Amino acid sequence: MTVRFRHADPVWAAFPELSAGVLYAAGVDAPADTRRRAAGYTDRAVARLARASEGEFPEVLAWRRTFSRMGVKPTQYRSASESLLRRLRKEGALPRIHPLVDLCNAVSVAYAVPVAVLDVDRITGPLLEVRPARGDETYTAFGGGVERPAPGEVTFVDSAGRAHARRWTHRQSGHSAVGAHTGRVLVVAEAMHDGGAETVAEVLKTVEEEVAAHWAATTATAVLTPAAPEFVFGH
């Protein structure tokens, strides 16, 4: 089955500054060691953090403004990139989760924009949409509990009404988190800052090159805009 990924029209209308890019990759289930390459990206973030805290980064400030406009307290719920940068600054390292997730997290801190990685086989098609929640969606937390997104919060929702990320923070649900069983992924990078389109394009290029180098996977990418809002994947 093919799946369409898109941002709903109200999202584009409310946040015209959004820059979004997606990558689909099949064949990422082979063992791979991404530690050396991930460390290179992490080092770039460490060097930047030595000059200023993540709260001063234009990329982070733009997401904080976005959260405030959604009615979400930006210091209570942080974008995934801000959370990772904060952890890196405080602890000097990022958590190790999965070779691909670790790599994407490192790329995320290097560019200071959130990068989500979803297990495609845990998404129910034919549509995965970034849209305001209605309040009847279900979200599986990493601890296994089930939550209901608040009406209006921006979330990734599939055709079964399952939310794969809440509050636009790009933190994946426990249901679609990448693990040892994962063979196909959807990577989503989004930015809100001035120059975000160039950043997202560079993130996509970087992730595609790394995936090809480590897994020889089949990939497809797209930069999404209001005029071209959909990406079809999973052939």
C-alpha positions as CSV (number, residue, x, y, z in Angstrom):
1,M,0.0,0.0,0.0
2,T,1.2,3.5,-0.7
3,V,0.8,6.2,1.9
4,R,0.3,10.0,1.3
5,F,2.1,12.3,3.7
6,R,0.9,15.8,3.8
7,H,0.4,18.9,6.0
8,A,-3.2,19.9,6.2
9,D,-4.2,23.2,4.6
10,P,-4.9,24.9,8.0
11,V,-1.3,24.2,9.0
12,W,0.1,25.9,6.0
13,A,-2.3,28.8,6.4
14,A,-1.4,29.3,10.1
15,F,2.3,28.8,9.7
16,P,3.4,30.0,6.2
17,E,7.0,30.1,7.4
18,L,7.0,26.3,7.7
19,S,9.7,24.5,5.7
20,A,9.3,20.7,5.4
21,G,11.1,17.9,3.9
22,V,10.6,14.1,3.9
23,L,12.6,11.0,3.1
24,Y,11.5,7.5,2.6
25,A,14.0,4.7,2.9
26,A,13.5,0.9,2.5
27,G,16.1,-1.6,3.5
28,V,17.5,-0.1,6.8
29,D,17.2,-3.3,8.8
30,A,20.7,-4.5,8.2
31,P,23.3,-4.0,11.0
32,A,25.2,-0.7,10.7
33,D,27.7,1.2,12.8
34,T,26.9,4.9,12.6
35,R,28.8,6.0,15.6
36,R,31.7,7.7,13.9
37,R,29.6,9.6,11.4
38,A,27.1,10.6,14.1
39,A,30.0,11.9,16.3
40,G,31.0,14.2,13.5
41,Y,27.6,15.9,13.5
42,T,27.4,16.0,17.2
43,D,30.8,17.7,17.4
44,R,29.5,20.4,15.2
45,A,26.7,21.0,17.6
46,V,29.1,21.0,20.6
47,A,31.2,23.6,18.9
48,R,28.2,25.8,18.4
49,L,26.9,25.3,21.9
50,A,30.3,26.5,23.2
51,R,29.5,29.9,21.7
52,A,25.8,30.2,22.7
53,S,23.2,28.1,24.5
54,E,20.5,26.4,22.4
55,G,17.9,29.0,23.6
56,E,19.7,31.6,21.6
57,F,19.7,29.7,18.3
58,P,17.4,31.3,15.7
59,E,16.2,27.8,14.7
60,V,15.1,27.0,18.3
61,L,13.6,30.5,18.9
62,A,11.4,30.0,15.8
63,W,10.0,26.8,17.2
64,R,9.4,28.4,20.6
65,R,7.4,31.2,18.9
66,T,5.4,28.5,17.0
67,F,4.6,26.7,20.2
68,S,3.5,29.9,21.9
69,R,1.1,30.6,19.0
70,M,-0.4,27.1,19.4
71,G,-1.0,27.8,23.1
72,V,1.7,25.4,24.2
73,K,4.2,26.6,26.8
74,P,7.6,26.4,25.0
75,T,9.5,25.7,28.2
76,Q,7.2,22.9,29.2
77,Y,7.1,21.2,25.8
78,R,10.3,21.7,23.7
79,S,10.9,20.8,20.1
80,A,12.9,17.5,19.7
81,S,15.9,19.4,18.5
82,E,15.9,21.8,21.4
83,S,15.6,18.9,23.8
84,L,18.5,17.1,22.2
85,L,20.7,20.2,22.2
86,R,19.8,20.8,25.8
87,R,20.8,17.3,26.7
88,L,24.0,17.5,24.7
89,R,25.0,20.7,26.5
90,K,24.3,19.3,29.9
91,E,25.5,15.8,29.5
92,G,28.0,16.0,26.7
93,A,26.5,13.2,24.7
94,L,23.2,12.0,23.1
95,P,21.4,8.7,24.0
96,R,22.1,5.7,21.9
97,I,18.8,4.2,20.6
98,H,19.2,2.7,17.2
99,P,21.9,3.3,14.5
100,L,19.5,5.3,12.2
101,V,17.8,7.2,15.0
102,D,21.2,8.0,16.5
103,L,22.4,9.3,13.2
104,C,19.3,11.4,12.6
105,N,19.5,12.8,16.2
106,A,23.1,13.8,15.5
107,V,22.1,15.5,12.2
108,S,19.2,17.2,14.1
109,V,21.6,18.9,16.6
110,A,24.1,19.7,13.9
111,Y,21.4,21.7,12.1
112,A,19.3,22.6,15.1
113,V,16.1,21.5,13.5
114,P,13.8,18.6,14.5
115,V,14.1,15.3,12.6
116,A,11.5,12.6,13.2
117,V,12.0,9.0,12.2
118,L,8.9,6.8,11.9
119,D,8.6,3.0,11.3
120,V,6.5,2.9,8.0
121,D,5.1,-0.5,8.8
122,R,3.5,0.9,11.9
123,I,1.6,3.6,10.0
124,T,-1.9,2.9,8.8
125,G,-2.6,4.4,5.3
126,P,-3.6,5.7,3.0
127,L,-2.9,9.0,4.7
128,L,-0.5,10.4,7.3
129,E,-1.3,14.0,7.9
130,V,0.1,16.8,10.0
131,R,-3.0,18.5,11.3
132,P,-4.7,20.0,14.3
133,A,-6.1,17.2,16.5
134,R,-9.8,16.7,16.9
135,G,-9.3,15.1,20.3
136,D,-10.5,11.6,19.4
137,E,-7.0,10.4,18.2
138,T,-5.0,7.9,20.2
139,Y,-1.3,8.3,21.1
140,T,0.8,5.5,22.6
141,A,3.5,6.8,24.9
142,F,6.8,5.1,25.3
143,G,5.7,3.7,28.7
144,G,2.8,2.0,27.0
145,G,0.0,4.3,28.2
146,V,-2.6,5.7,25.8
147,E,-3.2,9.4,25.6
148,R,-5.6,11.6,23.7
149,P,-4.1,14.7,22.0
150,A,-5.8,17.9,23.0
151,P,-8.1,19.4,20.3
152,G,-6.2,21.8,18.2
153,E,-2.7,20.6,19.0
154,V,-0.7,19.9,15.8
155,T,0.0,16.2,15.5
156,F,0.9,13.5,13.0
157,V,-2.3,11.4,12.4
158,D,-2.7,8.3,10.2
159,S,-5.9,6.9,8.7
160,A,-6.7,4.8,11.8
161,G,-6.8,7.9,13.9
162,R,-3.5,7.1,15.6
163,A,-1.2,10.0,16.5
164,H,2.5,9.4,15.8
165,A,3.7,12.6,17.4
166,R,2.1,15.1,19.8
167,R,2.2,18.9,20.1
168,W,4.4,19.2,17.0
169,T,7.4,18.2,19.1
170,H,8.5,15.4,16.7
171,R,8.8,13.0,19.6
172,Q,7.7,9.7,18.1
173,S,5.0,7.5,19.7
174,G,5.9,4.2,21.2
175,H,3.8,2.6,18.5
176,S,5.9,3.8,15.5
177,A,9.3,4.1,17.1
178,V,12.2,2.6,15.1
179,G,13.6,-0.6,16.5
180,A,15.5,-3.8,15.5
181,H,12.4,-4.9,13.5
182,T,12.3,-1.8,11.4
183,G,13.0,-2.1,7.7
184,R,11.3,1.0,6.2
185,V,11.3,4.5,7.6
186,L,9.8,7.9,6.9
187,V,12.1,10.8,8.0
188,V,10.5,14.2,8.4
189,A,12.5,17.4,8.9
190,E,10.8,20.7,9.6
191,A,12.0,24.3,10.2
192,M,10.4,27.6,11.1
193,H,13.3,30.0,11.0
194,D,14.4,32.4,8.2
195,G,16.4,30.3,5.8
196,G,14.6,27.2,6.9
197,A,14.1,25.9,3.3
198,E,17.8,25.8,2.7
199,T,18.4,24.1,6.1
200,V,15.8,21.4,5.4
201,A,17.1,20.7,1.9
202,E,20.6,20.3,3.4
203,V,19.3,18.0,6.1
204,L,17.5,15.8,3.6
205,K,20.6,15.6,1.4
206,T,22.7,14.7,4.4
207,V,20.4,12.0,5.7
208,E,20.0,10.5,2.2
209,E,23.7,10.3,1.8
210,E,24.2,8.7,5.2
211,V,21.5,6.2,4.6
212,A,22.9,5.2,1.2
213,A,26.4,4.9,2.7
214,H,25.4,2.7,5.7
215,W,22.5,0.6,4.3
216,A,22.6,0.9,0.5
217,A,18.9,1.5,1.0
218,T,16.4,2.7,-1.6
219,T,15.4,6.3,-0.9
220,A,13.1,9.0,-2.2
221,T,12.9,12.6,-0.9
222,A,10.8,15.7,-1.4
223,V,10.6,19.2,-0.1
224,L,7.0,20.1,0.6
225,T,5.3,23.4,-0.1
226,P,1.7,24.7,-0.1
227,A,1.8,24.3,-3.9
228,A,3.2,20.7,-3.7
229,P,2.1,19.5,-0.2
230,E,2.1,15.7,-0.7
231,F,4.7,13.0,-0.7
232,V,3.7,9.5,-1.7
233,F,5.7,6.6,-0.3
234,G,5.7,2.9,0.4
235,H,5.4,1.4,-3.1
